[in-house]
Amino acid sequence: MGEVFIQKWLNREIGRFFLQKKLTIFTASKAAFYSKMCLSKNTRMKTLYALAIVCSMLFSSCNKKSDVAPTHNAITEGLTGTWKWVKTDGCIANSIHDTPASTGKHIELHFSNNGGYVIYTNAALTSQGTYSLSTGTCIHDHTSKTIIDFSVTTDNDMMIERMENFSLETSDNVYDGTLSMYNKN
């Protein structure tokens, strides 16, 4: 049924084209011949493929989020300040569910805009040094993310999974690793 409709439509359109151009050489029967020729099996398949490509382009999803990664300067600006540890989850079989209440540890990270950091545990200085930002591939979702590289080797580097306003999520970027959450003061 669809082929008949297309055939009639092509006949009508080809006929109009030749009438508009005032080409009297072609008759309606010749126009019908050319429209049938256009709908040969090969041409129909090519048309079907072209239509499928156009439809897939039209109906493909678009992401409203910007695909442009924030610069290290913007991340440093957002990171600057004091972050209080809220919780850590993860490890093998998701066996770790640590919070300040369950561990008795109140951890604060202080990041300065000049690349310095200080870590306090229960108000006592635990570590200090400098940090730098680099970019690495996350093993969980294979996207490019920012890594906080600490100068003190005993301080584990952190991959920033998400940072929004007053919330920071970091991971150790290992399989069966942990995800830690911090809130900004």
KOLDRENTI-766998 format. One record per residue: x negated, y negated, z negated of N, C-alpha, C in turn. Coordinates in steps of 0.02 Angstrom, whole numbers, padded with zeros to 5 digits, always signed. Each point is the difference from the previous one (the first is absolute). Layout:
! residues N
XYZXYZXYZ;...
! end
This chain:
! residues 185
-00041+00060+00000+00041-00060+00000-00043-00063+00000;-00054+00000-00040-00044-00057-00004-00035-00013+00065;-00017+00055+00036-00035-00007+00063+00046-00032+00052;+00064+00018-00002+00048-00029+00047+00007-00075-00013;+00004-00019-00063+00004-00071-00018-00061-00038+00026;-00059+00028-00013-00062-00033+00023+00000-00005+00076;+00022+00053+00033+00001+00000+00074+00045-00056+00026;+00060-00006-00030+00047-00052+00022-00028-00070-00014;-00030-00006-00058-00029-00065-00019-00056-00020+00049;-00044+00048+00015-00054-00014+00046+00027-00018+00069;+00050+00037+00023+00030-00016+00066+00024-00072+00001;+00036-00019-00053+00029-00067-00004-00056-00053-00002;-00051+00011-00043-00052-00049-00007-00044-00007+00062;-00015+00055+00030-00041-00003+00062+00040-00035+00055;+00065+00016+00004+00043-00034+00048+00001-00075-00011;+00006-00021-00064+00000-00072-00016-00066-00033+00019;-00055+00035-00014-00065-00027+00016-00006-00016+00074;+00020+00049+00041-00006-00011+00072+00048-00053+00025;+00059-00005-00031+00048-00052+00021-00026-00069-00019;-00030-00005-00060-00026-00065-00022-00058-00023+00044;-00039+00046+00023-00057-00017+00042+00020-00006+00073;+00063+00013+00014+00029-00005+00067-00038+00044+00050;-00016+00060-00025-00033+00048+00044+00055+00044+00030;+00013-00009+00061+00055+00036+00032-00023+00065+00030;-00065+00012-00001-00027+00060+00031+00024+00062-00038;+00003-00006-00067+00018+00056-00042+00075+00003-00008;+00026+00058+00006+00072+00010-00011+00009+00030-00069;+00062+00006-00020+00015+00029-00065-00024+00072-00004;+00004+00036+00056-00022+00070-00001-00076+00004-00010;-00037-00047+00030-00072-00001-00011-00016-00018-00072;+00038-00044-00029-00011-00018-00070+00012+00060-00044;+00052+00039+00015+00013+00061-00039-00057+00049+00008;-00027+00006+00061-00056+00045+00012-00060-00020-00043;-00016-00065-00002-00057-00023-00039+00012+00009-00075;+00062-00008-00023+00013+00009-00072-00007+00073-00018;+00020+00046+00044-00009+00072-00014-00074+00017-00001;-00036-00031+00045-00072+00012+00003-00033-00023-00065;+00025-00055-00029-00028-00026-00062+00013+00046-00058;+00053+00040+00005+00018+00044-00055-00023+00072+00013;-00054+00009+00038-00027+00067+00010-00023+00027-00067;-00010+00065-00003-00017+00032-00063-00061-00030-00033;-00053-00012+00038-00061-00029-00027+00012-00070-00028;+00038-00039+00039+00013-00069-00021+00043-00001-00063;+00048+00046-00004+00042+00002-00059-00042+00016-00062;-00047+00047+00006-00043+00017-00057-00044-00060-00019;-00027-00034+00050-00042-00058-00015+00042-00054-00034;+00062-00009+00025+00044-00050-00030+00017+00020-00071;+00012+00064-00012+00016+00025-00066-00059-00012-00048;-00061+00015+00023-00059-00012-00042-00009-00074-00015;+00010-00042+00051-00007-00072-00011+00052-00025-00049;+00061+00025+00007+00054-00019-00046-00016+00023-00071;-00027+00060-00007-00019+00025-00067-00054-00043-00031;-00049-00021+00039-00053-00043-00026+00027-00067-00022;+00043-00029+00042+00030-00065-00017+00041+00006-00064;+00041+00053-00005+00041+00010-00060-00042+00009-00062;-00054+00039+00006-00043+00010-00058-00033-00065-00023;-00016-00042+00048-00029-00065-00018+00052-00045-00033;+00061+00002+00025+00053-00042-00028+00021+00022-00070;+00001+00065-00011+00025+00025-00063-00054+00018-00050;-00063-00014+00016-00053+00014-00048+00006-00049-00058;-00019+00025-00058+00008-00042-00060-00055-00052-00004;+00018-00056-00028-00047-00053-00011-00006-00012-00074;-00058-00014-00023-00011-00013-00071-00003-00074-00011;+00040-00025-00047+00000-00072-00013-00062-00022-00038;-00032+00047-00035-00060-00018-00036-00056-00015+00050;-00042-00044-00019-00056-00018+00043-00051+00057+00000;-00026+00017+00058-00051+00051+00004-00070-00029-00014;-00003-00063-00012-00064-00032-00013-00017+00009-00074;-00058+00029-00013-00021+00011-00069-00022-00066-00030;+00013-00009-00065-00022-00062-00032-00077-00002-00003;-00027-00059+00001-00072-00008-00001-00026+00013-00071;-00065+00013-00005-00030+00012-00066+00006-00062-00044;-00001-00060+00031+00008-00062-00039+00070-00003-00031;+00051+00019+00038+00068+00000-00026+00008+00052-00055;-00032+00057+00009+00004+00052-00051-00037-00022-00063;-00058-00031+00007-00037-00025-00058+00042-00051-00037;+00033-00044+00037+00043-00050-00031+00056+00032-00040;+00032+00052+00028+00054+00034-00035-00025+00042-00058;-00061+00025+00006-00030+00044-00051-00025-00040-00060;-00020-00062+00011-00029-00041-00052+00049-00008-00058;-00025+00013-00061+00042-00006-00060-00008+00062-00044;+00046+00006-00047-00002+00056-00048+00056+00049+00015;-00018+00064+00004+00047+00053+00014+00003+00048-00059;+00060+00013-00026+00009+00047-00055+00022+00067+00028;-00033+00053-00024+00016+00068+00021+00069+00019-00026;+00042+00029+00044+00068+00021-00017+00004+00075-00005;-00026+00035+00051+00003+00073-00001-00045+00030+00053;-00015+00064-00009-00037+00039+00050+00035+00066+00007;+00014+00019+00063+00033+00063+00015-00041+00037+00053;+00007+00066+00000-00031+00039+00053-00039+00059-00024;-00053+00016+00035-00045+00056-00012+00031+00064+00026;-00030+00057-00014+00024+00064+00025+00069+00013-00027;+00046+00016+00044+00070+00014-00017+00033-00058-00037;-00025-00061+00013+00028-00060-00031+00003+00007-00076;-00056+00023-00028-00001+00017-00072-00017-00059-00045;-00023-00055+00027-00018-00058-00041+00056-00051+00002;+00022-00021-00058+00050-00053-00007-00021-00042-00060;-00053-00038+00009-00028-00039-00056+00028-00071+00000;+00012-00025-00059+00021-00069-00011-00039-00027-00060;+00001-00065-00011-00032-00027-00061+00030+00032-00064;+00065+00013+00000+00031+00029-00059-00022+00072-00011;-00008+00040+00054-00019+00070-00008-00074+00010-00014;-00042-00048+00021-00073+00007-00009-00028-00043-00055;+00037-00052-00019-00027-00047-00049-00051-00048+00030;-00006+00000+00066-00048-00044+00034+00037-00057+00034;-00022-00060-00014+00027-00060+00033-00057-00028+00042;+00005+00011+00065-00054-00017+00046+00019-00063+00038;-00048-00047+00004+00009-00061+00039-00058-00007+00049;+00018-00017+00062-00050-00015+00051+00002-00074+00013;-00057-00032-00002-00005-00072+00015-00042-00007+00064;+00030-00027+00052-00036-00013+00063-00007-00075+00009;-00060-00022+00015-00011-00071+00015-00004-00010+00075;+00010-00061+00022-00002-00013+00072-00071-00002+00028;-00051+00001-00044-00069-00001+00024-00031+00070+00002;+00042+00053-00007-00025+00068+00007-00019+00034-00065;+00015-00030-00056-00015+00032-00064+00061+00036-00028;-00013+00051-00042+00055+00034-00033-00021+00019-00071;+00050+00007-00043-00011+00022-00069+00057+00048-00017;-00016+00056-00033+00050+00048-00022-00001+00003-00076;+00059-00009-00029+00008+00005-00073+00045+00060-00015;-00020+00039-00051+00042+00053-00026+00013-00014-00073;+00064-00007-00018+00019-00019-00069-00037-00062-00023;-00004-00049+00043-00031-00065-00013-00076+00002-00009;-00031+00058+00012-00073+00006-00003-00027+00004+00071;-00055-00036+00012-00032+00001+00066-00023+00071+00017;+00025+00026+00055-00019+00068+00022-00051-00003+00056;+00009-00046+00047-00045-00004+00057+00006-00069+00032;-00054-00019+00034+00002-00062+00038-00051+00004+00056;+00012-00040+00051-00045+00000+00057+00030-00040+00056;-00019+00018+00061+00028-00034+00058+00040+00051+00041;+00044-00026+00040+00038+00042+00045-00002-00029+00070;+00010+00042+00048+00006-00022+00069+00059+00038+00031;+00024-00027+00054+00057+00032+00034-00024+00029+00066;+00023+00059+00014-00015+00032+00064+00065+00032+00025;-00003+00027+00059+00059+00032+00030-00015+00073+00012;+00048+00042-00016-00008+00072+00011+00066+00031+00021;-00003+00061+00022+00060+00036+00021+00027+00040-00058;+00064-00010-00014+00033+00035-00054+00012+00073+00021;-00017+00047-00044+00009+00070+00018+00073+00022-00006;+00041-00040-00033+00071+00018-00009+00042-00016+00061;-00007-00060+00027+00041-00020+00057-00041-00021+00061;-00066+00008-00003-00045-00013+00056+00003-00071+00027;+00015-00048-00045+00000-00070+00020-00062-00033-00028;-00016-00058+00026-00057-00038-00023+00020-00042-00060;-00037+00008-00055+00016-00036-00061-00064-00029-00031;+00011-00047-00046-00056-00034-00033-00024+00042-00060;-00066+00003-00006-00031+00036-00056-00037-00051-00043;+00009+00005-00065-00038-00041-00047-00061+00040-00020;-00059-00023+00021-00063+00033-00015-00032-00034-00061;-00006+00038-00054-00030-00027-00061-00076+00011+00001;-00038-00048-00028-00073+00005-00001-00024+00052-00051;+00038+00009-00054-00018+00050-00050+00025+00067+00024;-00047+00048+00007+00018+00064+00032+00048+00042-00042;+00002-00011-00065+00047+00040-00041+00072-00026+00006;+00009-00059+00026+00067-00026+00014+00021+00026+00069;+00051+00041+00001+00023+00029+00063+00029-00053+00045;-00021+00002+00064+00028-00046+00049+00075+00013+00006;+00037-00052+00018+00072+00004+00005+00023-00018+00070;+00045+00039+00027+00032-00018+00063+00066-00034-00017;+00010-00059+00029+00063-00036-00012+00054+00031+00043;+00046+00035-00032+00056+00030+00036+00054-00052+00014;+00012-00043-00049+00050-00052+00008-00015-00056-00049;+00007-00062+00023-00009-00058-00043+00052-00052+00020;+00045-00014-00047+00052-00049+00011+00007-00044-00061;-00006-00064+00009+00010-00049-00052-00032+00020-00067;+00037+00035-00043-00025+00016-00066-00007+00075-00011;-00005+00038+00054-00004+00073-00005-00058+00025+00043;-00040+00044-00028-00058+00028+00036+00001+00076-00009;-00003+00037+00055-00006+00072-00002-00065+00020+00033;-00039+00040-00036-00065+00022+00025-00004+00076-00003;-00040+00028+00044-00013+00072-00002-00075+00011+00003;-00019+00062-00015-00070+00018+00006-00015+00029+00069;+00051+00004+00043-00007+00022+00069-00032+00069+00007;+00023+00046-00042-00020+00070+00006+00063+00043-00002;-00005+00060+00029+00056+00046-00004+00011+00019-00072;+00061+00007-00021+00019+00014-00070-00030-00053-00046;-00003-00060+00024-00028-00056-00040+00055-00034-00040;-00016-00059-00023+00047-00036-00043+00020-00067+00032;+00057-00024-00021+00026-00065+00020+00011-00039-00064;-00032-00058-00006+00006-00042-00059+00037-00064+00017;+00041-00022-00047+00038-00062+00009-00021-00051-00052;-00004-00063+00023-00019-00056-00043+00049-00057+00011;+00012-00038-00052+00040-00061+00006-00044-00060-00015;+00011-00053+00037-00041-00060-00008+00029-00044-00055;-00045-00027-00041+00022-00046-00054+00016-00068+00029;
! end
